[in-house]
């Protein structure tokens, strides 16, 4: 068996049978138990080994987190041939027994003696090493080619990612500008009046949104009050919101009643029929002399009224249609008297639809209960408390829609 093993090694194939017998008798037998280390990476190379039985692991970093098994040698395979011709060579990897292993060991001195008897072995060894070098070069070239392809793919992906990052940064800058423009459309300061105070709060679900509100002077005794919600979110909704807001403000200076204002705005929006978007809105006129608030509702949430006694009433309402869907629309038109110490709260459906981490919506009843506790609060304080209550309920859950609040407090 040992004779056959040696005869299969390229260095020794040309040796006659009697020399192979002599070689088998001279070589040392090395026995390893499972896990035994034959040599470590960096050890001086002194011997060639032939695997007689078992399996021998060729590895780096044994027993560490970086351990890497490079190869597993089976019966008849050999290692360490460079140690025979390289006196100062060091092992480039370690060897460890996988189970019980039996090896034949040839020292450098034994090889020199053999070479003295058979000088032609030098030619055989050079040929074998040349073939191995050619194979190594070919494998290295294939590896380098494959790695170059991988590097090129990685470079292309990195370049594409960089371009996407630049585009993302550009879009973020543009969205920041759009958000600033949108916020500039909303009032910086709400009107101040001896009989009323006003409050507002808005939180877009994205960097820009489709909700809006405004309170503006119509004449000496009248103020326009506006809140709206464009369907969907993002930049298209923000553009549509700016258009709807501008149209309502423009028509408010000309039309006599809130209903006429919203009907004219709907005519403008639907005339070109170029958009599938729509907007719900509530526009009203507050007469500061009589405390009458007349309003028209185009599919928007009905307001809540907190009476001076502490009761909360959802204002009577009839069906209404959003602006921008049909040429002829049905509006909910109404009016009421705001008594002293009353609070009128208007909001978008982002308030009712806001959900907690379990997916439960905030809902109208929670708004009603919160408003009931706002007796004797200012309009702005009421909006702030409602907003804070909503944020506590949401507890960091994803915000799906814009949230807007608008309040009128009769002093």
C-alpha positions in Angstrom: 0.0 0.0 0.0 2.8 2.5 1.0 4.6 1.6 -2.2 1.6 2.4 -4.3 1.2 5.7 -2.5 4.7 6.8 -3.2 4.5 5.7 -6.8 1.6 8.0 -7.3 3.6 11.1 -6.2 5.0 12.9 -9.3 8.4 13.3 -7.8 8.9 9.5 -7.3 7.1 8.0 -10.3 10.4 7.5 -12.2 12.0 5.6 -9.3 12.5 1.8 -9.7 10.5 -0.5 -7.4 13.6 -1.4 -5.3 14.3 2.3 -4.6 10.7 2.8 -3.7 10.9 -0.1 -1.2 14.1 1.4 0.3 12.3 4.8 0.5 9.3 3.3 2.3 11.6 1.6 4.8 13.6 4.9 5.5 10.6 7.3 5.8 9.3 8.0 9.3 5.6 7.3 10.2 3.8 10.1 11.9 0.5 9.4 13.7 -1.9 12.2 14.8 -5.0 12.1 16.9 -8.1 14.2 16.1 -7.3 17.9 16.5 -3.5 17.4 16.6 -1.5 20.2 14.9 1.2 18.9 12.5 2.7 22.4 12.1 1.7 26.0 12.3 1.7 28.8 9.8 5.1 30.4 10.0 7.0 27.3 11.2 10.2 26.4 9.4 9.6 23.9 6.7 11.7 20.8 7.1 9.6 17.8 5.8 7.4 16.5 3.0 4.4 14.6 4.2 2.3 12.0 2.4 -1.2 11.1 3.8 -1.4 7.4 4.3 -4.9 7.4 5.9 -7.3 9.9 7.4 -7.8 13.5 6.5 -5.5 16.5 7.1 -6.9 20.1 7.2 -4.7 22.8 5.7 -5.8 26.0 7.5 -4.9 29.5 8.8 -5.6 30.9 12.2 -6.6 27.7 14.0 -8.6 28.1 17.1 -9.4 31.8 16.4 -12.5 33.6 15.2 -10.7 34.1 11.9 -10.0 30.4 11.4 -10.1 29.5 7.7 -9.8 26.0 6.2 -8.1 26.2 2.8 -8.1 22.5 1.8 -8.5 19.0 3.1 -6.0 16.4 2.0 -7.1 12.8 1.5 -5.2 9.5 1.3 -2.3 9.6 -1.2 -2.1 13.4 -1.3 1.0 15.2 -0.1 2.2 18.6 1.2 5.5 20.4 2.0 7.4 19.6 -1.2 8.8 23.2 -1.2 10.5 22.4 2.1 12.8 20.0 0.4 14.4 22.6 -1.8 13.9 25.8 0.2 16.1 25.6 3.3 14.9 28.9 4.9 11.3 28.6 3.8 8.4 29.0 6.3 5.1 27.3 6.3 2.5 29.5 4.6 -0.4 27.7 6.4 -0.9 25.2 9.2 -2.0 21.6 9.2 -4.4 19.8 11.6 -5.7 16.3 11.8 -9.4 15.8 11.1 -9.8 12.5 13.0 -6.9 10.0 13.3 -4.3 10.5 10.6 -1.2 8.5 9.5 1.5 10.2 7.5 4.8 9.4 5.9 7.5 12.0 6.5 10.6 12.7 4.4 13.2 15.1 5.7 15.4 17.4 3.6 18.5 15.3 4.4 16.7 12.1 3.2 15.7 13.9 0.0 19.3 15.0 -0.6 20.5 11.4 -0.2 17.8 10.3 -2.7 18.8 13.0 -5.1 22.5 11.9 -4.8 21.5 8.4 -5.9 19.0 9.6 -8.6 20.1 13.1 -9.9 17.4 12.9 -12.6 14.9 13.5 -9.8 15.9 17.2 -10.0 14.6 17.4 -13.6 11.4 15.7 -12.6 11.0 18.0 -9.6 11.6 21.2 -11.7 9.0 19.9 -14.3 6.4 19.2 -11.6 7.0 22.5 -9.9 6.8 24.3 -13.3 3.5 22.7 -14.0 2.2 23.6 -10.6 3.5 27.2 -11.1 1.7 27.3 -14.5 -1.5 26.0 -12.9 -1.2 28.5 -10.0 -0.6 31.4 -12.5 -3.7 30.3 -14.5 -5.8 30.1 -11.3 -4.5 33.4 -10.1 -5.3 35.0 -13.4 -8.8 33.6 -13.3 -9.2 34.8 -9.7 -7.9 38.3 -10.7 -10.2 38.4 -13.7 -13.2 37.4 -11.5 -12.2 39.9 -8.8 -11.8 42.6 -11.5 -15.3 41.9 -12.6 -16.6 42.0 -9.1 -14.7 45.3 -8.5 -16.1 46.8 -11.7 -19.6 45.8 -10.6 -19.0 47.2 -7.1 -17.7 50.4 -8.7 -20.7 50.7 -11.0 -23.1 50.1 -8.1 -21.2 52.6 -6.0 -21.3 55.1 -8.9 -25.1 54.5 -9.3 -25.6 54.8 -5.5 -23.6 58.1 -5.5 -25.8 59.4 -8.3 -28.9 58.4 -6.4 -27.5 60.1 -3.3 -26.9 63.3 -5.3 -30.4 63.1 -6.7 -31.8 62.4 -3.3 -30.0 65.4 -1.8 -31.2 67.6 -4.7 -34.8 66.4 -4.2 -34.5 67.1 -0.4 -33.3 70.6 -1.1 -36.2 71.2 -3.5 -38.6 69.7 -1.0 -37.2 72.0 1.7 -37.8 75.0 -0.6 -41.3 73.7 -1.4 -42.0 73.3 2.4 -40.8 76.8 3.0 -43.0 78.2 0.2 -46.0 76.2 1.6 -45.5 77.5 5.1 -45.2 81.0 3.7 -48.7 80.6 2.3 -50.1 79.9 5.8 -50.5 82.9 8.1 -47.4 83.9 10.2 -49.6 85.7 12.7 -53.4 85.4 13.2 -55.5 88.5 13.6 -55.9 90.1 17.1 -59.3 91.2 18.2 -60.7 92.5 21.5 -63.7 90.0 21.4 -62.0 87.0 19.9 -58.7 85.1 19.8 -57.6 82.6 17.2 -55.4 79.5 17.1 -54.0 77.2 14.4 -51.6 74.2 14.2 -50.5 72.1 11.2 -48.3 69.0 10.9 -47.7 67.6 7.4 -47.3 63.8 7.1 -44.5 64.4 4.7 -42.1 67.3 4.1 -44.9 69.1 2.2 -48.6 68.4 2.5 -52.1 69.3 1.3 -53.7 70.8 4.4 -54.1 74.5 4.8 -55.8 77.1 7.1 -56.1 80.9 7.2 -57.9 83.7 9.0 -57.9 87.0 7.2 -59.6 90.4 7.3 -62.5 91.0 4.9 -63.6 94.4 6.2 -63.8 96.4 9.4 -66.2 93.9 11.1 -65.7 90.7 9.2 -63.0 88.0 9.1 -62.6 85.1 6.7 -62.0 81.7 8.3 -60.7 78.9 6.1 -59.5 75.3 6.6 -59.0 72.7 3.8 -57.6 69.3 3.0 -56.4 68.2 -0.4 -56.8 64.5 -1.2 -53.5 62.6 -1.0 -50.1 64.0 0.2 -46.8 65.2 -1.1 -45.7 67.7 -3.8 -48.8 67.3 -6.1 -51.1 67.9 -3.2 -49.1 70.9 -2.0 -49.3 72.5 -5.5 -53.1 71.9 -5.6 -53.4 73.2 -2.0 -51.7 76.5 -3.0 -54.0 76.9 -6.0 -57.1 76.2 -4.0 -56.0 78.5 -1.2 -55.3 81.4 -3.6 -58.7 80.9 -5.4 -60.6 81.0 -2.1 -58.8 84.1 -0.9 -59.4 85.8 -4.3 -63.1 84.9 -4.4 -63.6 85.9 -0.8 -63.0 89.5 -1.7 -65.8 89.5 -4.3 -68.5 87.0 -3.3 -71.2 87.8 -0.8 -71.6 84.5 1.0 -69.3 81.6 1.9 -71.4 79.3 -0.4 -70.9 81.6 -3.3 -67.1 81.6 -2.7 -66.8 77.9 -2.7 -69.0 77.5 -5.8 -66.9 79.9 -7.8 -63.7 78.2 -6.7 -65.2 74.8 -7.8 -66.0 76.3 -11.2 -62.4 77.5 -11.6 -61.0 74.1 -10.5 -63.2 72.0 -12.7 -63.3 74.2 -15.8 -60.0 72.9 -17.3 -60.6 69.3 -16.1 -56.9 68.7 -16.0 -56.7 67.3 -12.5 -58.1 64.3 -10.7 -57.4 65.8 -7.3 -60.0 67.4 -5.1 -60.1 69.3 -1.8 -62.5 69.4 1.1 -62.9 72.8 2.6 -64.8 74.8 5.2 -65.0 78.6 4.6 -66.8 80.9 6.9 -67.3 84.6 7.7 -67.1 85.8 11.3 -69.0 88.9 12.1 -67.1 90.4 15.0 -69.9 92.8 15.7 -72.7 90.3 16.1 -70.7 87.1 16.9 -72.4 85.4 14.0 -70.4 82.8 12.1 -71.8 81.8 8.7 -70.0 79.1 6.8 -70.2 76.7 3.9 -68.8 73.1 4.1 -67.5 71.3 1.0 -67.2 67.7 2.2 -65.1 68.8 5.2 -65.3 67.6 8.8 -68.1 69.4 10.8 -66.7 71.6 13.6 -67.1 71.1 17.3 -68.5 73.9 19.6 -67.6 74.0 23.2 -70.3 76.0 25.1 -69.6 78.2 28.0 -71.3 75.6 30.3 -68.7 72.9 29.2 -70.9 70.9 26.8 -69.4 69.9 23.4 -71.7 70.0 20.3 -70.9 68.7 16.8 -72.5 71.3 14.6 -75.6 70.2 12.7 -74.6 69.2 9.2 -75.9 67.9 5.9 -74.1 66.1 3.1 -71.6 68.2 1.1 -69.4 67.6 -1.9 -65.6 68.3 -2.2 -64.3 70.9 -4.6 -62.9 69.7 -7.9 -65.0 66.6 -8.7 -68.2 67.9 -10.2 -69.2 71.1 -11.9 -72.4 71.4 -9.8 -71.8 70.7 -6.2 -74.0 70.5 -3.1 -72.7 72.4 -0.1 -73.7 72.4 3.6 -74.4 76.0 4.4 -75.2 77.1 8.0 -74.6 79.8 10.6 -74.5 80.1 14.3 -74.0 82.5 17.1 -70.8 82.2 19.2 -71.6 83.1 22.8 -69.0 84.5 25.2 -66.6 81.8 26.5 -67.4 79.5 23.7 -64.8 77.7 21.6 -65.2 76.6 17.9 -62.8 73.9 16.8 -62.2 72.9 13.2 -59.9 70.1 12.1 -59.0 67.9 9.1 -59.6 64.1 9.0 -55.9 63.5 9.7 -56.9 64.2 13.3 -59.6 61.5 13.5 -57.6 59.0 11.4 -54.3 59.3 13.3 -53.5 55.8 14.8 -51.6 54.5 17.8 -49.0 51.7 17.5 -51.8 49.1 17.6 -53.6 50.7 14.6 -56.5 52.1 16.6 -57.6 55.5 15.2 -57.9 58.6 17.5 -61.5 59.1 16.4 -64.1 61.8 16.9 -65.0 60.8 20.5 -61.5 61.4 21.8 -61.4 64.8 20.1 -64.7 65.6 21.7 -63.5 64.5 25.2 -60.3 66.5 24.8 -62.2 69.6 23.7 -64.5 69.2 26.7 -61.5 69.8 29.0 -60.5 73.1 27.2 -63.0 75.3 29.0 -61.7 78.9 29.5 -58.6 78.1 27.4 -57.4 80.4 24.6 -57.8 79.3 21.0 -54.1 78.7 20.5 -53.7 76.9 23.8 -56.6 74.7 22.8 -54.9 73.8 19.5 -51.7 73.1 21.3 -53.3 70.8 23.9 -55.3 68.9 21.2 -52.1 68.4 19.2 -50.1 67.3 22.3 -52.9 64.8 23.2 -52.8 63.4 19.7 -49.0 63.0 19.8 -49.1 61.2 23.1 -51.8 58.9 21.7 -49.8 58.2 18.5 -46.6 57.3 20.5 -44.3 57.4 17.5 -46.5 55.4 15.2 -46.3 56.3 11.5 -48.3 59.4 10.5 -50.4 58.6 7.5 -52.1 62.0 6.9 -51.6 65.7 7.5 -53.1 67.0 10.7 -54.5 70.6 10.9 -56.4 72.4 13.7 -58.1 75.8 13.7 -59.9 77.4 16.6 -62.0 80.5 17.4 -62.5 81.5 21.0 -65.1 84.1 21.9 -63.8 85.9 24.9 
